[in-house]
Amino acid sequence: MTDATAAASGPRRRLRLVIADDQPLMRAGFRAVLEATGDMEVVAEAGDGAEAVALSRRLRPDVVLMDIRMPVLDGIAATRALTPGTRVLILTTFGLDDYIIEAIRAGASGFILKDVPTAELVHAVRVIAAGDALLSPAVTRKLLDRVGRRLPASATLAPGALAELTEREREVFELLARGLSNAEIAELLVVGDATVKTHVSNVLSKLGLRDRIQAVVLAYESGLIEPGTSP
């Protein structure tokens, strides 16, 4: 790239982040680590879940780093209350499966423990900001198989929601919920990757889902997939 081209393209926009944690020292540590990358900016900090929701709605950050246990409103409830499309990375000291599933149900795109190495934290934020999920659908399915029978039913699934899908979209929904990639779905259905991508996009849009991981959760909640069944 020439100097003229670089100047014309301009500097890359920094990722805008909100950190929500009830411990000021923890927030300060996250801010120092993330802003040291040079391409991330912490635009606000919140000490409780309600404040995190208000700040995120006003500032529209690329990623919200959300603690689970906070006063006023916990991190899972706060995630559920955020504007649809907000990318959330759950940060916690509790590595319990139930927290992971409830966070994904609420709309989180990833889940990471607070004591991970610095490089992993930075990587996680970038993955979430890029629109990807930090847990693969296959991993999410394994978690649901382990704890799905113990979790309370979700109240977020409207009756007849699956009826909005065409027969082919429902078929694609079941396959992606079983953890298959677009390429694997295309091979099974004998169609092109672009066709599968369109079907997946339609499925997520019609069902109001943020990503493929939520599709896995919804498939369990709707009874399309039962814990312990073979992919």
The 8 nearest C-alpha neighbors of each residue, nearest first, counted from 0:
[[1, 4, 5, 2, 3, 6, 8, 7],
 [2, 0, 4, 3, 5, 6, 7, 8],
 [1, 3, 5, 4, 6, 0, 7, 8],
 [4, 2, 6, 1, 5, 7, 0, 8],
 [5, 3, 7, 1, 6, 2, 0, 8],
 [6, 4, 2, 8, 7, 3, 9, 1],
 [5, 7, 3, 9, 4, 8, 2, 10],
 [8, 6, 4, 5, 9, 3, 2, 10],
 [7, 9, 5, 6, 4, 10, 11, 3],
 [10, 8, 6, 7, 5, 11, 4, 12],
 [11, 9, 12, 8, 6, 5, 13, 7],
 [10, 12, 13, 9, 38, 8, 14, 5],
 [13, 11, 10, 14, 38, 39, 9, 15],
 [12, 14, 38, 39, 15, 40, 11, 37],
 [13, 15, 39, 40, 61, 38, 16, 12],
 [16, 14, 60, 40, 61, 41, 42, 39],
 [17, 15, 41, 62, 60, 42, 63, 61],
 [16, 18, 63, 43, 44, 41, 42, 64],
 [19, 17, 64, 44, 63, 45, 65, 26],
 [20, 18, 45, 65, 44, 51, 46, 64],
 [21, 19, 66, 46, 22, 26, 45, 47],
 [20, 22, 46, 69, 47, 23, 19, 70],
 [21, 23, 25, 20, 24, 26, 46, 27],
 [24, 22, 26, 25, 27, 21, 20, 46],
 [25, 23, 27, 26, 22, 28, 29, 21],
 [24, 26, 28, 22, 27, 23, 29, 20],
 [27, 25, 23, 29, 28, 24, 30, 20],
 [26, 28, 24, 30, 25, 29, 23, 31],
 [27, 29, 25, 31, 26, 30, 24, 32],
 [28, 30, 26, 32, 31, 27, 33, 25],
 [31, 29, 27, 33, 28, 32, 34, 26],
 [32, 30, 28, 34, 29, 33, 35, 27],
 [31, 33, 29, 35, 30, 34, 28, 117],
 [34, 32, 30, 35, 31, 36, 39, 29],
 [33, 35, 39, 36, 31, 40, 37, 32],
 [34, 36, 32, 37, 33, 31, 39, 38],
 [37, 35, 34, 38, 33, 39, 32, 121],
 [36, 38, 35, 34, 39, 13, 33, 40],
 [37, 39, 13, 36, 14, 40, 34, 12],
 [40, 38, 14, 13, 34, 37, 33, 15],
 [39, 41, 15, 34, 42, 14, 16, 13],
 [42, 40, 16, 43, 17, 15, 30, 39],
 [41, 43, 16, 17, 40, 15, 44, 60],
 [44, 42, 17, 41, 18, 45, 54, 16],
 [45, 43, 18, 17, 19, 46, 26, 42],
 [44, 46, 19, 51, 50, 47, 18, 20],
 [47, 45, 21, 20, 19, 50, 44, 22],
 [48, 46, 69, 70, 50, 45, 49, 21],
 [47, 49, 72, 51, 77, 73, 50, 74],
 [48, 50, 52, 51, 72, 47, 71, 53],
 [49, 51, 53, 48, 52, 45, 47, 54],
 [52, 50, 48, 45, 54, 49, 53, 19],
 [51, 53, 49, 55, 50, 54, 81, 77],
 [54, 52, 50, 56, 51, 55, 57, 49],
 [55, 53, 57, 51, 56, 52, 58, 50],
 [54, 56, 52, 58, 59, 57, 53, 51],
 [55, 57, 53, 54, 59, 58, 52, 82],
 [56, 58, 54, 55, 59, 53, 52, 60],
 [57, 59, 55, 60, 56, 54, 42, 43],
 [58, 60, 55, 56, 57, 61, 85, 54],
 [61, 59, 15, 16, 62, 58, 55, 17],
 [60, 62, 15, 128, 16, 14, 86, 59],
 [61, 63, 86, 16, 60, 87, 128, 64],
 [64, 62, 17, 87, 16, 65, 18, 88],
 [65, 63, 18, 88, 89, 19, 87, 17],
 [64, 66, 89, 19, 90, 74, 63, 88],
 [65, 67, 90, 20, 74, 91, 89, 68],
 [68, 66, 74, 73, 91, 75, 69, 65],
 [67, 69, 73, 66, 74, 70, 91, 21],
 [68, 70, 73, 47, 21, 67, 48, 72],
 [69, 71, 47, 72, 73, 48, 68, 21],
 [72, 70, 47, 48, 49, 73, 69, 50],
 [73, 71, 48, 49, 70, 77, 76, 69],
 [74, 72, 69, 68, 48, 76, 75, 67],
 [73, 75, 67, 77, 66, 76, 48, 65],
 [74, 76, 78, 77, 102, 73, 67, 105],
 [77, 75, 79, 78, 73, 74, 72, 80],
 [78, 76, 74, 80, 48, 79, 75, 52],
 [79, 77, 75, 81, 80, 76, 105, 74],
 [78, 80, 105, 76, 77, 81, 106, 75],
 [81, 79, 77, 78, 76, 82, 52, 105],
 [82, 80, 78, 79, 52, 83, 77, 85],
 [81, 83, 85, 84, 56, 80, 55, 52],
 [84, 82, 85, 81, 209, 106, 80, 86],
 [83, 85, 86, 82, 209, 81, 106, 208],
 [86, 84, 83, 82, 87, 81, 62, 61],
 [85, 87, 62, 84, 108, 63, 127, 61],
 [88, 86, 63, 107, 108, 62, 64, 89],
 [87, 89, 109, 64, 110, 108, 65, 63],
 [90, 88, 110, 65, 66, 64, 109, 111],
 [91, 89, 66, 111, 112, 113, 65, 110],
 [90, 92, 112, 93, 113, 66, 67, 89],
 [91, 93, 112, 113, 94, 90, 114, 111],
 [92, 94, 91, 95, 112, 98, 67, 113],
 [93, 95, 92, 96, 112, 91, 98, 99],
 [96, 94, 97, 98, 93, 99, 100, 92],
 [95, 97, 99, 98, 100, 142, 94, 146],
 [98, 96, 100, 99, 95, 101, 146, 150],
 [99, 97, 101, 96, 100, 95, 102, 94],
 [100, 98, 96, 102, 97, 101, 103, 110],
 [99, 101, 103, 97, 102, 98, 104, 96],
 [100, 102, 104, 98, 103, 99, 97, 105],
 [103, 101, 105, 99, 104, 100, 107, 75],
 [104, 102, 107, 106, 100, 105, 101, 99],
 [103, 105, 101, 102, 106, 100, 213, 216],
 [104, 106, 79, 102, 103, 78, 107, 75],
 [107, 105, 103, 104, 79, 78, 108, 102],
 [106, 108, 103, 87, 102, 109, 105, 88],
 [109, 107, 132, 87, 88, 86, 127, 133],
 [110, 108, 133, 88, 107, 132, 89, 134],
 [109, 111, 89, 88, 90, 99, 133, 112],
 [112, 110, 90, 89, 113, 91, 109, 88],
 [111, 113, 91, 92, 90, 114, 115, 94],
 [114, 112, 91, 92, 90, 115, 111, 120],
 [113, 115, 112, 116, 92, 117, 91, 111],
 [114, 116, 113, 112, 119, 117, 120, 111],
 [117, 115, 119, 118, 114, 120, 113, 121],
 [118, 116, 120, 119, 121, 115, 32, 114],
 [117, 119, 121, 120, 116, 122, 115, 123],
 [120, 118, 122, 116, 117, 121, 123, 115],
 [119, 121, 123, 117, 122, 118, 124, 115],
 [120, 122, 118, 124, 123, 119, 117, 125],
 [123, 121, 119, 125, 120, 124, 118, 126],
 [122, 124, 120, 126, 121, 125, 119, 127],
 [123, 125, 127, 121, 122, 126, 128, 120],
 [126, 124, 128, 122, 123, 127, 129, 121],
 [125, 127, 123, 129, 124, 128, 131, 122],
 [126, 128, 124, 131, 130, 129, 125, 132],
 [129, 127, 125, 130, 126, 61, 62, 124],
 [130, 128, 126, 127, 131, 125, 124, 132],
 [131, 129, 128, 127, 126, 132, 86, 108],
 [130, 132, 127, 126, 129, 133, 128, 108],
 [133, 131, 108, 134, 109, 127, 135, 130],
 [132, 134, 109, 108, 135, 131, 126, 123],
 [135, 133, 132, 109, 138, 139, 136, 212],
 [134, 136, 138, 137, 139, 133, 132, 212],
 [137, 135, 178, 139, 212, 138, 140, 215],
 [136, 138, 178, 140, 135, 139, 141, 177],
 [139, 137, 141, 135, 140, 136, 134, 142],
 [140, 138, 136, 142, 137, 141, 143, 135],
 [139, 141, 143, 137, 138, 142, 136, 144],
 [140, 142, 144, 138, 139, 143, 145, 137],
 [143, 141, 139, 145, 140, 144, 146, 138],
 [142, 144, 147, 140, 146, 145, 141, 139],
 [143, 145, 226, 141, 142, 227, 147, 146],
 [146, 144, 142, 143, 147, 141, 226, 148],
 [145, 147, 143, 149, 148, 144, 142, 150],
 [148, 146, 143, 150, 149, 144, 145, 226],
 [147, 149, 146, 150, 226, 145, 144, 151],
 [150, 148, 147, 146, 151, 145, 97, 152],
 [149, 151, 147, 148, 152, 146, 97, 153],
 [152, 150, 153, 149, 148, 147, 154, 220],
 [151, 153, 150, 220, 154, 155, 149, 221],
 [154, 152, 155, 151, 220, 156, 104, 150],
 [153, 155, 156, 152, 157, 151, 220, 158],
 [154, 156, 153, 157, 104, 152, 217, 105],
 [157, 155, 154, 158, 153, 160, 221, 217],
 [156, 158, 160, 159, 155, 154, 161, 206],
 [159, 157, 160, 156, 161, 162, 221, 155],
 [158, 160, 162, 161, 157, 163, 156, 221],
 [161, 159, 162, 157, 158, 163, 206, 156],
 [160, 162, 163, 159, 164, 206, 169, 158],
 [161, 163, 159, 160, 164, 165, 169, 158],
 [162, 164, 161, 160, 165, 205, 159, 206],
 [165, 163, 162, 168, 161, 169, 166, 202],
 [164, 166, 168, 167, 169, 163, 162, 170],
 [165, 167, 169, 168, 170, 164, 171, 162],
 [166, 168, 170, 169, 165, 171, 164, 198],
 [169, 167, 171, 165, 170, 164, 166, 198],
 [170, 168, 172, 166, 167, 171, 164, 165],
 [169, 171, 167, 173, 168, 172, 166, 174],
 [170, 172, 168, 174, 169, 173, 175, 167],
 [173, 171, 169, 175, 170, 174, 168, 176],
 [172, 174, 176, 170, 171, 175, 169, 177],
 [173, 175, 171, 177, 176, 172, 179, 170],
 [176, 174, 179, 178, 177, 172, 173, 171],
 [177, 175, 215, 173, 178, 174, 214, 172],
 [176, 178, 174, 175, 230, 179, 173, 215],
 [177, 179, 137, 136, 175, 176, 180, 174],
 [180, 178, 175, 183, 177, 174, 184, 181],
 [179, 181, 183, 182, 184, 178, 175, 174],
 [182, 180, 184, 183, 185, 195, 192, 179],
 [181, 183, 185, 180, 184, 192, 186, 179],
 [184, 182, 186, 180, 185, 181, 179, 187],
 [183, 185, 181, 187, 186, 182, 188, 180],
 [186, 184, 190, 182, 188, 183, 187, 189],
 [185, 187, 189, 183, 184, 188, 182, 190],
 [186, 188, 184, 185, 189, 183, 190, 182],
 [187, 189, 185, 186, 190, 184, 183, 171],
 [188, 190, 186, 185, 187, 191, 184, 192],
 [191, 189, 185, 188, 194, 192, 186, 195],
 [190, 192, 194, 193, 185, 195, 189, 186],
 [191, 193, 195, 194, 185, 182, 196, 181],
 [194, 192, 196, 191, 195, 197, 190, 198],
 [195, 193, 197, 191, 192, 196, 198, 190],
 [196, 194, 198, 192, 197, 193, 199, 185],
 [195, 197, 193, 199, 194, 198, 192, 200],
 [198, 196, 200, 194, 195, 199, 201, 193],
 [197, 199, 195, 201, 200, 196, 168, 202],
 [200, 198, 202, 196, 201, 197, 195, 203],
 [199, 201, 197, 203, 198, 202, 204, 196],
 [202, 200, 198, 204, 199, 203, 205, 197],
 [201, 203, 199, 205, 204, 200, 206, 198],
 [204, 202, 208, 200, 206, 201, 205, 207],
 [203, 205, 201, 207, 202, 206, 200, 208],
 [206, 204, 202, 207, 203, 201, 163, 164],
 [205, 207, 203, 204, 208, 202, 160, 161],
 [208, 206, 204, 205, 203, 209, 202, 83],
 [207, 209, 203, 206, 210, 213, 204, 214],
 [210, 208, 84, 213, 203, 207, 106, 211],
 [209, 211, 212, 213, 208, 214, 203, 132],
 [210, 212, 214, 213, 136, 215, 175, 176],
 [213, 211, 136, 215, 214, 210, 216, 139],
 [212, 214, 216, 215, 211, 210, 208, 217],
 [213, 215, 211, 217, 212, 216, 176, 218],
 [216, 214, 176, 218, 212, 213, 217, 136],
 [217, 215, 213, 219, 218, 214, 220, 212],
 [218, 216, 220, 214, 219, 215, 221, 213],
 [217, 219, 223, 215, 221, 216, 220, 224],
 [220, 218, 224, 222, 216, 217, 221, 225],
 [219, 221, 217, 222, 218, 216, 152, 153],
 [220, 222, 218, 219, 223, 217, 156, 224],
 [223, 221, 219, 224, 220, 225, 218, 217],
 [222, 224, 218, 221, 219, 225, 173, 220],
 [225, 223, 219, 222, 218, 226, 228, 221],
 [224, 226, 228, 219, 222, 227, 223, 144],
 [227, 225, 144, 228, 147, 143, 224, 148],
 [226, 228, 144, 225, 229, 145, 141, 224],
 [229, 227, 226, 225, 230, 224, 144, 177],
 [228, 230, 227, 177, 226, 225, 224, 144],
 [229, 177, 228, 178, 174, 179, 227, 224]]
